[in-house]
């Protein structure tokens, strides 16, 4: 049904729409969509429901990155854009809603590897937002989306900068975060739920401001309650700010039930956090994830984590069984999945004690991890990988314990020993030592090692290491 061209009714973010929006962001998808259908019947001239329902599909694809789901949603996106285009351009929502759907769809396309098409979606979104900003300079939702784009553009690696400029993209992490922070001060901002989530994740992943990212969680600015999405955000921030036990407590209290869209990855997160504490219950949650997950991401990684659990217990046969299963899974979309694939292909059994120290360290059990390391004899390690990893693990543990001098010494030793190999240890050691130098205001040293991290070959985590290095170099330019 076409929208009726009545300026007062074309984009009405009324109580039905607001309630639907809030339900969708709690992952109560059915409740939210039902409310939108109610609004379509009661106010057929209101185009806002077609915009809001795109959030539901966007979130579904990020939770369940299933290609069939992706392909089924694609025609719906085009239909929604056509609905929005049928409205009058006199509303500030006219260009904005189209831009945001293009932007959401760009992120979905990136997730499914349609990168070239995604660039054109971003280009379209950017152009629409700039045009809308000229027409309606005080329209705050515009700043929300432009702030996100400016932050992302600021993190584009140097090798893509020229192409980005040709497409008209520019921005910096600081500029984008400032824009987002400005609109968050408005308590009445209509899209505050998503903006504070975006701001927190950008602080965490691009600005590396773990303190302020966690402060947002601790001050309940992203309230939990019956909001399943917020449990995921809070657990994600906890996992990246050395709060493994918080991950466990947050996810153990998450709401359940048929009212929520299935989110099996939360079971994987909980299982992984329990594994980091060497808790045998980890297996239950990781297996639950494997049984219920319909997406592509973390399938291989889940089997690797099960394998690790059994190897640490000394059960080499079960480790081999799960690692062999990894090779039967088609997709490896995440860095973790790629790392699991490489480990399975190499058929090299990790050193049990190094693995135990790694897992304990991942769970913020640094004193226990250091005790494991101190009980080892590095001169008895046979493979070059194990020898390099020994110093890398020690460096990571010292770093976490704020023993900077010992951390730097072991990071530099890792780099010295590992540069001629493509193991990721040397490249990631560059990132970590650069971060220490950055904190110490040794700008030239930090710059040197961020650049070296990007230049080194790495067999795992290449995308995330390069992204971290680029974000670090951007911070140093301030």
C-alpha positions as CSV (number, residue, x, y, z in Angstrom):
1,X,0.0,0.0,0.0
2,X,1.4,3.4,-1.0
3,X,2.0,6.1,1.6
4,X,-0.5,8.9,1.4
5,X,1.2,12.2,0.8
6,X,0.1,14.1,3.9
7,X,3.0,16.0,5.5
8,X,1.8,15.6,9.0
9,X,1.4,11.8,8.7
10,X,4.2,10.6,6.5
11,X,6.8,9.9,9.2
12,X,5.1,9.8,12.6
13,X,7.3,8.3,15.3
14,X,4.3,7.8,17.5
15,X,3.7,5.6,20.5
16,X,3.1,2.4,18.4
17,X,6.4,3.0,16.5
18,X,8.4,3.8,19.6
19,X,7.1,0.7,21.4
20,X,7.9,-1.4,18.3
21,X,11.4,0.1,18.1
22,X,12.1,-0.6,21.8
23,X,10.8,-4.2,21.5
24,X,13.0,-4.9,18.5
25,X,16.0,-3.6,20.3
26,X,15.2,-5.9,23.2
27,X,15.1,-8.7,20.5
28,X,11.4,-9.2,21.2
29,X,11.0,-9.3,17.4
30,X,7.5,-10.8,17.2
31,X,6.2,-8.2,19.6
32,X,7.8,-5.4,17.7
33,X,6.7,-6.5,14.3
34,X,3.1,-7.1,15.5
35,X,3.1,-3.5,16.8
36,X,4.3,-2.3,13.4
37,X,1.6,-4.2,11.6
38,X,-1.0,-2.6,14.0
39,X,0.4,0.8,13.1
40,X,0.2,0.1,9.4
41,X,-3.5,-0.8,9.7
42,X,-4.4,2.1,12.0
43,X,-2.3,4.7,10.1
44,X,-1.7,3.5,6.5
45,X,-0.2,6.9,5.6
46,X,2.6,6.5,8.1
47,X,5.9,5.3,6.5
48,X,7.8,5.0,9.8
49,X,6.9,1.3,10.3
50,X,8.6,0.3,7.1
51,X,11.8,1.9,8.3
52,X,11.6,0.4,11.8
53,X,10.9,-3.1,10.6
54,X,14.3,-3.0,8.8
55,X,16.0,-2.9,12.2
56,X,14.5,-6.3,12.9
57,X,15.9,-7.9,9.8
58,X,19.3,-6.2,10.3
59,X,19.6,-7.5,13.9
60,X,18.4,-11.0,12.8
61,X,21.2,-11.2,10.2
62,X,23.9,-10.1,12.7
63,X,22.6,-12.7,15.3
64,X,22.1,-15.4,12.7
65,X,24.3,-14.9,9.7
66,X,22.6,-17.5,7.6
67,X,23.0,-17.1,3.9
68,X,19.4,-18.3,3.1
69,X,18.1,-15.7,5.6
70,X,20.3,-13.0,3.9
71,X,18.9,-13.9,0.5
72,X,15.3,-13.9,1.7
73,X,15.7,-10.5,3.3
74,X,17.3,-8.7,0.3
75,X,14.0,-8.2,-1.7
76,X,12.3,-6.9,1.5
77,X,15.0,-4.1,1.8
78,X,14.3,-3.0,-1.8
79,X,10.6,-2.9,-1.2
80,X,11.0,-0.8,2.0
81,X,13.2,1.7,0.1
82,X,10.5,2.0,-2.5
83,X,7.9,2.6,0.1
84,X,10.0,5.4,1.6
85,X,10.6,7.0,-1.7
86,X,6.9,7.3,-2.3
87,X,6.6,9.8,0.5
88,X,7.1,13.6,0.2
89,X,10.7,14.8,0.4
90,X,9.7,17.7,2.7
91,X,10.2,15.6,5.8
92,X,13.7,15.3,7.3
93,X,13.0,11.6,7.6
94,X,12.6,11.2,3.9
95,X,16.3,11.0,3.0
96,X,17.4,9.9,6.5
97,X,15.4,6.7,6.5
98,X,16.6,5.7,3.1
99,X,20.2,6.5,4.1
100,X,20.0,4.4,7.2
101,X,18.5,1.4,5.4
102,X,21.4,1.6,2.9
103,X,23.8,1.8,5.7
104,X,22.3,-1.2,7.6
105,X,22.3,-3.2,4.4
106,X,25.9,-2.3,3.7
107,X,27.0,-3.8,7.1
108,X,25.0,-7.0,6.2
109,X,26.7,-7.2,2.8
110,X,30.1,-6.9,4.4
111,X,29.2,-9.7,6.8
112,X,28.4,-11.9,3.8
113,X,31.5,-10.9,1.8
114,X,29.7,-8.7,-0.8
115,X,32.2,-6.0,-0.2
116,X,32.1,-4.2,-3.5
117,X,28.3,-3.9,-3.4
118,X,28.6,-2.8,0.3
119,X,30.8,0.1,-0.8
120,X,28.2,1.5,-3.1
121,X,25.6,1.1,-0.3
122,X,27.8,3.2,2.0
123,X,28.4,5.7,-0.8
124,X,24.6,6.1,-1.3
125,X,24.0,6.4,2.4
126,X,26.7,9.0,2.8
127,X,25.4,11.1,-0.1
128,X,21.8,11.0,1.2
129,X,22.9,12.0,4.7
130,X,25.0,14.9,3.4
131,X,22.1,16.1,1.3
132,X,19.8,15.8,4.2
133,X,22.2,17.7,6.5
134,X,22.1,20.6,4.1
135,X,18.3,20.7,4.1
136,X,17.8,20.0,7.8
137,X,21.1,21.0,9.7
138,X,19.5,20.6,13.1
139,X,18.0,17.1,12.5
140,X,19.8,15.0,15.1
141,X,19.3,11.5,13.6
142,X,21.4,12.7,10.7
143,X,24.3,13.3,13.1
144,X,23.9,9.9,14.6
145,X,24.5,8.2,11.3
146,X,27.2,10.6,10.1
147,X,29.0,10.2,13.4
148,X,29.1,6.5,12.8
149,X,30.4,6.9,9.3
150,X,33.0,9.5,10.2
151,X,34.3,7.1,12.9
152,X,34.5,4.2,10.5
153,X,36.1,6.3,7.8
154,X,38.8,7.3,10.3
155,X,39.7,3.7,10.8
156,X,40.1,2.8,7.1
157,X,43.6,1.3,6.6
158,X,46.1,3.5,4.6
159,X,46.1,1.2,1.6
160,X,42.4,2.0,1.1
161,X,42.6,5.8,1.9
162,X,43.0,6.9,-1.7
163,X,40.0,5.0,-2.8
164,X,38.0,6.2,0.1
165,X,38.8,9.8,-0.8
166,X,37.8,9.3,-4.4
167,X,34.4,8.1,-3.1
168,X,34.1,11.2,-1.0
169,X,34.6,9.5,2.3
170,X,36.5,11.3,5.1
171,X,36.4,11.6,8.9
172,X,38.3,10.6,12.0
173,X,37.5,8.4,15.0
174,X,37.6,11.5,17.3
175,X,35.2,13.5,15.1
176,X,32.7,10.7,14.9
177,X,32.7,9.9,18.6
178,X,32.3,13.6,19.4
179,X,29.3,13.8,17.1
180,X,27.7,10.7,18.7
181,X,28.5,12.0,22.3
182,X,26.8,15.3,21.5
183,X,23.5,13.8,20.6
184,X,23.6,11.3,23.5
185,X,23.3,14.3,25.9
186,X,19.8,14.8,24.6
187,X,17.6,12.6,26.8
188,X,14.7,12.9,24.4
189,X,16.7,11.7,21.3
190,X,14.4,9.3,19.5
191,X,17.1,6.8,18.5
192,X,19.1,6.8,21.7
193,X,18.9,3.1,22.3
194,X,21.0,2.3,19.2
195,X,23.2,5.3,19.5
196,X,24.5,4.5,22.9
197,X,25.2,0.9,21.8
198,X,27.1,2.1,18.7
199,X,29.0,4.7,20.8
200,X,30.1,2.1,23.4
201,X,31.3,-0.4,20.8
202,X,33.2,2.2,18.9
203,X,34.8,3.4,22.1
204,X,35.8,-0.2,22.9
205,X,37.0,-1.4,19.5
206,X,38.3,1.6,17.7
207,X,39.2,4.1,20.4
208,X,40.4,1.3,22.7
209,X,39.0,3.3,25.6
210,X,38.1,0.3,27.7
211,X,37.7,2.3,30.9
212,X,34.9,4.5,29.5
213,X,33.3,1.7,27.6
214,X,33.0,-0.3,30.8
215,X,31.8,2.8,32.7
216,X,28.8,3.0,30.4
217,X,27.9,-0.6,31.3
218,X,28.5,-0.1,35.0
219,X,26.4,3.1,35.2
220,X,23.6,1.1,33.5
221,X,23.4,3.5,30.6
222,X,22.7,0.3,28.6
223,X,20.1,-1.1,31.0
224,X,19.7,-4.9,31.2
225,X,16.3,-5.8,32.6
226,X,14.4,-7.6,29.9
227,X,16.7,-6.4,27.1
228,X,18.5,-9.5,25.6
229,X,20.5,-7.4,23.2
230,X,21.9,-5.3,26.0
231,X,23.0,-8.5,27.8
232,X,25.1,-9.2,24.7
233,X,26.6,-5.7,24.6
234,X,27.4,-5.7,28.3
235,X,29.0,-9.2,28.1
236,X,31.0,-8.1,25.0
237,X,32.4,-5.1,26.8
238,X,33.2,-7.2,29.8
239,X,35.0,-9.7,27.7
240,X,37.2,-7.0,26.1
241,X,37.9,-5.3,29.4
242,X,39.4,-8.2,31.4
243,X,36.3,-9.0,33.3
244,X,35.8,-12.7,32.6
245,X,33.8,-13.3,35.7
246,X,31.5,-10.5,34.8
247,X,30.8,-12.2,31.4
248,X,29.7,-15.2,33.4
249,X,27.5,-13.4,35.8
250,X,25.9,-11.2,33.1
251,X,25.1,-14.1,30.8
252,X,24.0,-16.4,33.6
253,X,21.3,-13.9,34.4
254,X,20.1,-13.2,30.8
255,X,16.4,-13.5,30.1
256,X,15.1,-16.6,28.2
257,X,11.9,-17.6,26.5
258,X,10.0,-17.8,23.2
259,X,9.4,-14.0,23.3
260,X,13.1,-13.5,22.3
261,X,14.8,-14.1,18.9
262,X,17.1,-17.1,19.3
263,X,20.6,-16.0,20.2
264,X,22.8,-19.1,20.5
265,X,26.0,-17.1,20.4
266,X,25.4,-16.0,24.0
267,X,25.8,-19.7,25.0
268,X,29.1,-19.8,23.2
269,X,30.2,-16.6,25.0
270,X,29.3,-18.1,28.3
271,X,30.9,-21.4,27.5
272,X,34.1,-19.7,26.4
273,X,34.2,-17.6,29.6
274,X,33.7,-20.8,31.7
275,X,36.5,-22.5,29.7
276,X,38.8,-19.6,30.6
277,X,38.2,-20.5,34.3
278,X,38.9,-24.2,33.4
279,X,35.3,-24.9,34.4
280,X,34.0,-28.3,33.1
281,X,30.5,-26.8,32.5
282,X,32.0,-24.9,29.5
283,X,31.4,-28.0,27.4
284,X,27.6,-27.9,28.1
285,X,27.2,-24.3,26.8
286,X,29.5,-24.7,23.8
287,X,27.7,-27.9,22.7
288,X,24.4,-26.1,23.2
289,X,25.6,-23.4,20.8
290,X,26.7,-26.0,18.2
291,X,23.3,-27.7,18.4
292,X,21.2,-24.5,18.1
293,X,23.3,-22.2,15.9
294,X,22.1,-21.8,12.3
295,X,24.6,-19.1,11.3
296,X,28.1,-19.4,9.8
297,X,30.2,-17.6,12.4
298,X,32.1,-19.3,15.2
299,X,31.2,-22.8,14.1
300,X,34.8,-23.8,13.7
301,X,35.9,-21.8,16.7
302,X,33.3,-23.6,18.9
303,X,34.8,-27.0,18.0
304,X,38.3,-25.7,18.6
305,X,37.3,-24.6,22.1
306,X,35.8,-28.0,22.8
307,X,39.1,-29.6,21.5
308,X,41.1,-27.3,23.8
309,X,39.1,-28.3,26.8
310,X,39.9,-31.9,26.2
311,X,43.5,-31.3,25.4
312,X,44.0,-29.4,28.7
313,X,42.5,-32.5,30.4
314,X,45.1,-34.6,28.7
315,X,42.6,-36.3,26.3
316,X,44.5,-36.0,23.0
317,X,42.2,-38.4,21.1
318,X,39.1,-36.2,21.7
319,X,41.1,-33.1,20.9
320,X,42.0,-34.7,17.5
321,X,38.3,-35.7,16.9
322,X,37.0,-32.2,17.3
323,X,39.8,-30.6,15.3
324,X,39.2,-33.0,12.5
325,X,35.5,-32.0,12.5
326,X,36.5,-28.4,11.9
327,X,37.7,-29.4,8.4
328,X,34.2,-30.6,7.5
329,X,32.6,-27.1,8.1
330,X,32.5,-24.9,5.0
331,X,32.5,-21.3,6.2
332,X,35.2,-19.5,8.2
333,X,33.9,-15.9,8.3
334,X,35.6,-14.7,11.4
335,X,39.3,-14.4,12.4
336,X,38.7,-16.9,15.1
337,X,37.2,-19.4,12.6
338,X,40.2,-18.9,10.3
339,X,42.5,-19.5,13.2
340,X,40.7,-22.7,14.0
341,X,40.9,-23.8,10.4
342,X,44.6,-23.2,10.3
343,X,45.2,-25.1,13.5
344,X,43.1,-28.1,12.2
345,X,45.0,-28.1,8.9
346,X,48.4,-28.1,10.4
347,X,47.6,-31.0,12.7
348,X,50.1,-29.8,15.2
349,X,49.0,-30.5,18.7
350,X,49.5,-27.4,20.9
351,X,51.8,-27.5,23.9
352,X,49.3,-28.4,26.7
353,X,50.9,-26.0,29.3
354,X,51.2,-23.1,26.9
355,X,47.5,-23.7,26.0
356,X,46.5,-23.8,29.6
357,X,48.3,-20.5,30.3
358,X,46.6,-19.0,27.3
359,X,43.2,-20.0,28.4
360,X,43.7,-18.9,32.0
361,X,45.1,-15.6,30.7
362,X,42.1,-15.1,28.5
363,X,40.0,-15.5,31.6
364,X,42.0,-12.8,33.5
365,X,43.5,-15.5,35.8
366,X,46.9,-14.0,35.4
367,X,48.6,-15.2,38.6
368,X,47.6,-18.8,37.8
369,X,48.7,-18.4,34.2
370,X,52.1,-17.0,35.3
371,X,52.5,-19.9,37.7
372,X,52.0,-22.3,34.8
373,X,54.5,-20.4,32.7
374,X,57.1,-20.2,35.5
375,X,56.9,-24.0,35.9
376,X,57.9,-24.4,32.2
377,X,61.4,-24.8,30.9
378,X,61.6,-22.9,27.6
379,X,64.9,-24.5,26.6
380,X,63.0,-27.9,26.4
381,X,60.5,-26.6,23.9
382,X,61.2,-28.2,20.5
383,X,59.2,-26.3,17.9
384,X,60.0,-22.7,16.8
385,X,56.3,-21.8,17.3
386,X,56.3,-23.0,20.9
387,X,59.5,-21.1,21.7
388,X,58.1,-17.9,20.3
389,X,54.7,-18.3,21.9
390,X,56.4,-18.9,25.3
391,X,57.8,-15.3,25.3
392,X,54.6,-13.9,23.8
393,X,52.4,-15.5,26.5
394,X,54.7,-14.3,29.2
395,X,54.6,-10.8,27.8
396,X,50.8,-10.8,27.7
397,X,50.6,-11.9,31.3
398,X,53.1,-9.3,32.5
399,X,51.2,-6.7,30.5
400,X,47.9,-7.6,32.2
401,X,49.6,-7.5,35.6
402,X,50.9,-3.9,34.8
403,X,54.5,-5.2,35.0
404,X,55.4,-3.0,32.0
405,X,59.2,-3.4,32.0
406,X,58.9,-7.2,31.9
407,X,56.1,-7.0,29.4
408,X,58.1,-4.8,27.0
409,X,61.2,-7.0,27.3
410,X,59.2,-10.1,26.4
411,X,57.3,-8.4,23.6
412,X,60.5,-7.2,22.0
413,X,62.0,-10.7,22.4
414,X,58.9,-12.2,20.7
415,X,59.3,-9.7,17.8
416,X,63.0,-10.4,17.5
417,X,62.5,-14.2,17.5
418,X,59.2,-14.2,15.5
419,X,59.7,-11.6,12.7
420,X,61.1,-14.2,10.2
421,X,58.0,-16.5,10.7
422,X,54.4,-15.8,9.8
423,X,53.1,-16.7,13.2
424,X,50.8,-14.0,14.5
425,X,52.7,-13.6,17.7
426,X,55.3,-11.1,16.5
427,X,52.6,-8.9,14.8
428,X,50.4,-8.9,17.8
429,X,53.4,-8.3,20.1
430,X,54.0,-5.1,18.0
431,X,50.4,-4.0,18.7
432,X,50.8,-4.6,22.4
433,X,54.2,-3.0,22.8
434,X,53.0,0.0,20.7
435,X,50.1,0.4,23.1
436,X,52.5,0.5,26.0
437,X,54.7,3.1,24.3
438,X,51.5,5.1,23.4
439,X,50.5,5.1,27.0
440,X,54.0,6.3,27.9
441,X,53.8,9.1,25.3
442,X,56.7,7.6,23.4
443,X,55.1,8.6,20.1
444,X,57.8,7.6,17.7
445,X,58.3,4.2,19.3
446,X,54.5,3.5,19.2
447,X,54.3,4.6,15.6
448,X,57.2,2.4,14.6
449,X,55.6,-0.7,16.1
450,X,52.0,0.0,14.9
451,X,53.5,0.2,11.4
452,X,55.6,-2.9,11.9
453,X,52.4,-4.8,13.0
454,X,50.8,-4.0,9.7
455,X,53.9,-4.9,7.6
456,X,54.6,-8.3,9.2
457,X,53.0,-11.5,7.8
458,X,50.7,-13.2,10.1
459,X,49.0,-16.6,9.9
460,X,46.1,-15.7,12.1
461,X,44.0,-12.6,13.1
462,X,45.4,-10.5,10.2
463,X,42.3,-8.3,9.8
464,X,41.9,-7.5,13.4
465,X,45.6,-6.8,13.9
466,X,45.7,-4.5,11.0
467,X,42.6,-2.7,12.2
468,X,44.1,-2.3,15.6
469,X,47.3,-0.9,14.2
470,X,45.4,1.6,12.0
471,X,43.3,2.7,14.9
472,X,46.5,3.2,17.0
473,X,48.1,5.3,14.3
474,X,45.0,7.4,14.0
475,X,45.1,8.1,17.7
476,X,48.7,9.1,17.5
477,X,47.8,11.8,14.9
478,X,45.6,13.7,17.3
